[in-house]
Amino acid sequence: MGSAVSLRLPEDLKVRLDKLAKRTGRSKTYYMVEAISEKLEDLEDLYLAEARTLDLKAGRSRTYTQEEMEKRYGLAD
């Protein structure tokens, strides 16, 4: 089991969450964990992309063409 976290929701979100949980028979915790997990994945992707862009602009990284990658991994015809 995971750690307990206290969260204050605005009233409108609380009402929506309550209704969703009742309609579907799932717990409010289930939906909160799902929503947080999905949002965290989006944020992690965003920050990774931003870091990659900064590395490219600073010359610490480079891009590769599809042809270069195919040659590198022996996939070229």
BAFI-3210 file (N, C-alpha, C; in Angstrom, 3 decimals, decimal comma, padded with zeros to 6 digits):
// residues 77
n [1|2|3|4|5|6|7|8|9|10|11|12|13|14|15|16|17|18|19|20|21|22|23|24|25|26|27|28|29|30|31|32|33|34|35|36|37|38|39|40|41|42|43|44|45|46|47|48|49|50|51|52|53|54|55|56|57|58|59|60|61|62|63|64|65|66|67|68|69|70|71|72|73|74|75|76|77]
n.u [000,853|000,445|001,707|-000,036|-001,666|-002,636|-005,113|-006,516|-009,321|-010,807|-014,232|-015,856|-014,384|-014,362|-017,087|-017,489|-015,713|-016,823|-019,305|-018,436|-017,140|-019,301|-020,989|-019,477|-018,641|-016,114|-013,361|-012,774|-010,129|-008,906|-009,409|-008,083|-005,412|-005,036|-005,374|-003,289|-001,071|-001,200|-000,903|001,635|003,221|002,914|004,113|006,720|007,549|007,421|009,391|011,652|011,790|012,211|014,731|016,253|016,054|017,407|019,967|020,557|020,593|022,760|024,818|025,536|024,468|023,193|021,270|020,079|019,760|017,260|018,469|021,123|020,706|019,702|021,962|023,767|022,619|022,521|020,356|020,059|019,309]
n.v [-001,182|002,290|005,547|007,761|010,789|014,092|016,081|019,047|019,799|022,003|022,927|022,445|020,518|018,460|017,756|016,884|014,702|013,068|012,452|011,090|008,853|007,611|007,039|005,195|003,253|003,087|003,996|007,252|007,682|006,031|007,452|009,851|009,012|007,994|010,376|012,001|010,437|010,373|013,108|013,601|012,032|013,469|015,925|015,070|014,240|016,713|018,266|016,732|017,038|019,809|019,984|018,498|020,114|022,404|021,287|020,660|023,249|024,313|022,859|020,498|018,166|016,274|015,829|013,041|011,730|009,665|007,942|007,896|006,585|004,134|003,090|003,020|001,080|-001,118|-001,402|-000,499|-000,799]
n.w [000,000|-000,626|000,387|002,592|001,721|002,262|000,811|-000,276|-002,000|-004,361|-004,017|-006,308|-007,744|-005,892|-005,781|-008,430|-008,477|-006,483|-007,719|-010,025|-008,894|-007,590|-009,793|-011,223|-009,468|-008,556|-006,385|-004,936|-004,426|-006,330|-008,732|-008,166|-007,946|-010,555|-012,063|-011,083|-011,716|-014,553|-015,155|-014,046|-015,744|-018,123|-017,363|-016,761|-019,313|-020,633|-019,237|-019,791|-022,566|-022,697|-021,439|-023,232|-025,503|-024,607|-024,271|-026,934|-028,100|-026,728|-027,690|-026,479|-027,205|-029,999|-033,024|-034,974|-038,250|-039,814|-041,601|-040,645|-038,191|-039,032|-040,341|-038,202|-036,522|-038,118|-039,865|-042,362|-045,856]
ca.u [000,000|001,220|001,690|-001,222|-001,440|-003,814|-005,301|-007,715|-009,841|-011,869|-015,547|-016,362|-013,688|-014,831|-018,412|-017,305|-015,067|-017,842|-020,273|-017,772|-016,926|-020,606|-021,476|-018,655|-018,359|-014,688|-013,098|-012,219|-008,669|-008,531|-009,382|-007,031|-004,125|-004,985|-005,187|-001,944|-000,113|-001,226|-000,343|003,073|003,849|002,952|005,109|008,048|007,850|007,654|010,679|012,682|011,887|012,843|016,150|016,859|016,151|018,507|021,220|020,792|020,962|024,065|025,830|025,873|023,786|022,909|020,209|020,515|018,761|016,819|019,502|022,246|020,310|019,614|023,338|024,359|022,046|022,506|019,028|020,077|019,158]
ca.v [000,000|003,516|006,530|008,615|012,191|014,912|016,954|019,884|020,039|023,009|022,288|021,950|019,270|017,447|017,332|016,104|013,448|012,275|011,965|010,098|007,644|006,966|006,515|004,100|002,252|003,116|004,904|008,573|007,510|005,480|008,520|010,825|008,402|007,976|011,743|012,461|009,654|010,845|014,463|013,497|011,551|014,602|016,891|014,477|014,335|018,124|018,704|016,023|017,700|021,114|019,757|018,054|021,295|023,233|020,601|020,842|024,644|024,573|022,034|019,335|017,016|016,469|014,994|012,089|011,452|008,271|007,204|007,681|005,601|002,837|002,622|002,738|-000,143|-002,196|-001,553|000,056|-001,811]
ca.w [000,000|-000,742|001,457|002,677|001,417|002,479|-000,343|-000,230|-003,337|-004,485|-003,887|-007,594|-008,070|-004,942|-006,227|-009,654|-008,104|-005,786|-008,708|-010,872|-008,088|-007,380|-011,082|-011,746|-008,445|-008,194|-005,270|-005,249|-004,418|-007,626|-009,729|-007,835|-008,309|-012,012|-012,573|-010,726|-012,504|-015,939|-015,205|-013,805|-016,976|-019,057|-016,887|-016,944|-020,745|-020,944|-018,717|-020,537|-023,872|-022,492|-021,160|-024,494|-026,358|-024,081|-024,599|-028,369|-028,340|-026,124|-028,344|-025,639|-027,777|-031,417|-033,579|-035,983|-039,276|-039,845|-042,329|-039,717|-037,197|-039,701|-040,530|-036,880|-035,940|-039,106|-040,446|-043,726|-046,919]
c.u [000,892|001,089|000,402|-000,818|-002,740|-003,917|-006,594|-008,126|-010,817|-013,218|-016,059|-015,684|-014,137|-016,180|-018,297|-016,705|-016,052|-018,822|-019,665|-017,598|-018,240|-021,126|-020,749|-018,387|-016,886|-014,489|-012,584|-010,701|-008,182|-008,397|-008,324|-005,659|-003,973|-004,683|-003,777|-000,898|-000,038|-000,591|001,166|003,807|003,966|004,033|006,528|008,470|008,187|009,036|011,839|012,886|012,555|014,344|016,884|017,045|017,283|019,864|021,561|021,269|022,353|025,172|026,262|025,259|023,577|021,763|020,812|019,397|018,355|017,875|020,702|021,916|020,214|020,998|023,946|023,884|021,858|021,162|018,957|019,987|020,475]
c.v [001,236|004,412|007,336|010,066|012,934|015,923|017,734|020,203|021,211|022,281|021,723|020,647|018,137|016,890|016,451|014,736|012,524|011,651|010,871|008,780|006,895|006,335|005,259|002,987|002,153|004,125|006,259|008,496|006,975|006,598|009,575|010,286|008,373|009,364|012,249|011,731|010,148|012,223|014,429|013,006|012,673|015,608|016,358|014,548|015,764|018,567|017,995|016,686|019,062|020,967|019,342|019,241|022,205|022,611|020,759|022,254|024,971|023,728|020,834|018,047|017,292|015,584|014,084|011,905|009,988|007,419|006,906|006,590|004,202|002,249|002,187|001,407|-001,261|-002,436|-001,035|-001,084|-002,104]
c.w [000,000|000,482|001,423|002,436|001,664|001,348|-000,178|-001,668|-003,310|-004,514|-005,211|-008,001|-007,154|-005,379|-007,473|-009,358|-007,396|-006,776|-009,577|-010,126|-007,885|-008,666|-011,511|-010,737|-008,083|-007,068|-005,763|-005,300|-005,758|-008,655|-009,435|-008,222|-009,831|-012,579|-012,286|-011,553|-013,942|-016,067|-014,973|-015,044|-017,992|-018,652|-017,051|-018,405|-021,145|-020,480|-019,397|-021,903|-023,748|-022,243|-022,431|-025,441|-025,904|-024,405|-026,080|-028,675|-027,809|-026,753|-027,522|-026,161|-029,261|-031,832|-034,639|-036,996|-039,178|-040,537|-041,425|-038,693|-037,806|-039,927|-039,198|-036,317|-036,955|-039,736|-041,877|-044,729|-047,582]
res [m|g|s|a|v|s|l|r|l|p|e|d|l|k|v|r|l|d|k|l|a|k|r|t|g|r|s|k|t|y|y|m|v|e|a|i|s|e|k|l|e|d|l|e|d|l|y|l|a|e|a|r|t|l|d|l|k|a|g|r|s|r|t|y|t|q|e|e|m|e|k|r|y|g|l|a|d]
***
